[in-house]
Amino acid sequence: MYVIDELGSAATGLGAADREYYFGNPGDVPFVGDFDGDGIDTVGLHRASTGLVYFRNSHTAGVADASFYFGDPGDRLVAGDWNGDGLDSPGLFRPADTRFYLRYENAAGVADEVLPWGDPSWLPVAGVFGAP
C-alpha cells in the first residue's frame, strides 16, 4: 500500500507516499473507510472472487483487524457510514441485478438495506461530497 495525505495541485503531482506497507494479496481490490470510528480512514481489501472483506485500523503492515464474507463473487465493494453510527461498514454494488447492498456492521451477514439503482457498468464510490 502507498498512502499520501494530500492531493497534488496545478499539475505538480502527488509526490512521494507518506506511508507504505504490505497488506493483502495480489488481485485484492482496495477500499477505504473509518472502520473503528477514530476519525482516520484506513485501507480495506475485497477479494472479489470469494467475497472476503478485510481491513486494518492502522496504516501498518500486519494481519487484518477484522475479516468476514459479504456478497457474491464479482460484487463491487465500497464502505460508508450507512446508518449514522460513526463507523464505516461495507456496501456493495451487484452489477447482475443493479442493486446496492448495505451492511450496518463489520461482520458477516445479510444486507441490512437493499437499494435498486444503477447500471451494470457502474463502479461505486462512497464519500462525503460537500454534505454538511
C-alpha positions as CSV (number, residue, x, y, z in Angstrom):
1,M,0.0,0.0,0.0
2,Y,1.1,3.5,-0.7
3,V,-0.7,6.3,1.1
4,I,-0.4,10.0,0.6
5,D,-2.1,12.5,2.9
6,E,-2.6,15.3,0.3
7,L,-3.7,15.6,-3.3
8,G,-1.4,17.3,-5.8
9,S,-2.5,20.6,-7.5
10,A,-1.7,22.5,-10.7
11,A,0.0,19.6,-12.4
12,T,2.6,19.3,-9.6
13,G,1.8,15.6,-9.0
14,L,1.2,13.8,-5.8
15,G,4.8,13.4,-4.6
16,A,6.1,10.6,-2.5
17,A,3.9,8.4,-0.3
18,D,3.7,9.4,3.3
19,R,3.3,5.8,4.3
20,E,4.0,2.5,2.6
21,Y,3.4,-1.0,3.9
22,Y,2.5,-4.5,2.8
23,F,-1.1,-5.7,3.2
24,G,-3.2,-8.2,1.3
25,N,-2.7,-10.4,-1.7
26,P,-2.2,-9.6,-5.4
27,G,-5.6,-9.0,-7.1
28,D,-7.4,-7.9,-3.9
29,V,-9.3,-4.6,-4.6
30,P,-8.7,-1.8,-2.1
31,F,-11.4,0.4,-0.5
32,V,-11.1,2.9,2.4
33,G,-13.2,3.7,5.5
34,D,-13.1,4.6,9.1
35,F,-13.9,1.2,10.5
36,D,-13.2,1.9,14.1
37,G,-14.7,5.4,14.4
38,D,-11.4,7.2,15.3
39,G,-11.8,9.7,12.5
40,I,-9.0,8.2,10.4
41,D,-9.7,6.3,7.2
42,T,-7.6,3.1,6.7
43,V,-7.3,0.5,4.0
44,G,-9.6,-2.4,3.5
45,L,-9.4,-5.1,0.8
46,H,-12.0,-7.1,-1.0
47,R,-11.3,-10.4,-2.7
48,A,-14.0,-10.3,-5.4
49,S,-13.5,-13.9,-6.3
50,T,-14.8,-15.1,-2.9
51,G,-16.5,-12.1,-1.2
52,L,-13.8,-11.9,1.5
53,V,-13.7,-8.4,3.1
54,Y,-10.8,-7.5,5.4
55,F,-9.2,-4.3,6.8
56,R,-6.8,-2.8,9.3
57,N,-7.4,0.0,11.7
58,S,-3.9,1.5,11.3
59,H,-1.6,2.3,8.4
60,T,0.8,-0.5,9.2
61,A,1.7,-4.0,7.8
62,G,0.2,-7.0,9.5
63,V,-2.8,-9.3,9.6
64,A,-6.3,-7.9,9.3
65,D,-8.0,-6.5,12.3
66,A,-11.3,-7.9,11.0
67,S,-12.3,-10.2,8.2
68,F,-15.6,-11.6,7.1
69,Y,-17.5,-12.6,4.0
70,F,-20.1,-10.3,2.4
71,G,-21.6,-10.6,-1.0
72,D,-21.0,-12.7,-4.1
73,P,-18.1,-13.1,-6.4
74,G,-17.9,-10.2,-8.8
75,D,-19.7,-7.7,-6.5
76,R,-18.0,-4.2,-6.3
77,L,-17.4,-3.1,-2.7
78,V,-17.4,0.4,-1.1
79,A,-17.6,1.4,2.6
80,G,-19.6,4.2,4.2
81,D,-21.4,5.1,7.4
82,W,-24.8,3.8,6.1
83,N,-26.7,4.2,9.4
84,G,-25.0,7.3,11.0
85,D,-23.3,5.4,13.9
86,G,-19.8,6.9,13.2
87,L,-18.4,3.6,11.8
88,D,-17.9,2.7,8.2
89,S,-19.1,-0.7,7.1
90,P,-19.4,-2.5,3.7
91,G,-21.7,-1.8,1.0
92,L,-21.6,-3.4,-2.4
93,F,-23.0,-2.9,-5.9
94,R,-24.1,-6.0,-7.7
95,P,-24.0,-5.5,-11.4
96,A,-26.0,-8.6,-12.1
97,D,-29.2,-7.1,-10.5
98,T,-28.2,-3.4,-10.4
99,R,-28.7,-3.2,-6.6
100,F,-26.7,-1.8,-3.7
101,Y,-26.5,-4.0,-0.6
102,L,-25.6,-2.2,2.6
103,R,-24.4,-3.8,5.8
104,Y,-24.6,-1.8,9.1
105,E,-21.8,-3.6,10.9
106,N,-18.4,-5.1,10.1
107,A,-19.4,-8.8,10.4
108,A,-20.7,-11.5,8.1
109,G,-24.5,-11.4,7.5
110,V,-27.1,-10.4,5.1
111,A,-27.6,-6.9,3.9
112,D,-29.4,-4.6,6.3
113,E,-30.7,-2.5,3.3
114,V,-31.1,-3.1,-0.4
115,L,-31.5,-0.3,-2.9
116,P,-32.3,-1.0,-6.5
117,W,-30.4,1.6,-8.6
118,G,-27.7,1.7,-11.2
119,D,-26.3,0.3,-14.4
120,P,-24.2,-2.8,-14.7
121,S,-21.2,-0.7,-15.9
122,W,-21.1,1.4,-12.7
123,L,-18.1,1.5,-10.4
124,P,-19.3,2.6,-7.0
125,V,-17.6,5.2,-4.8
126,A,-18.6,6.5,-1.4
127,G,-17.7,9.7,0.5
128,V,-18.9,12.9,1.9
129,F,-19.1,15.1,-1.1
130,G,-19.9,18.6,0.3
131,A,-22.7,17.4,2.6
132,P,-22.9,19.3,5.8
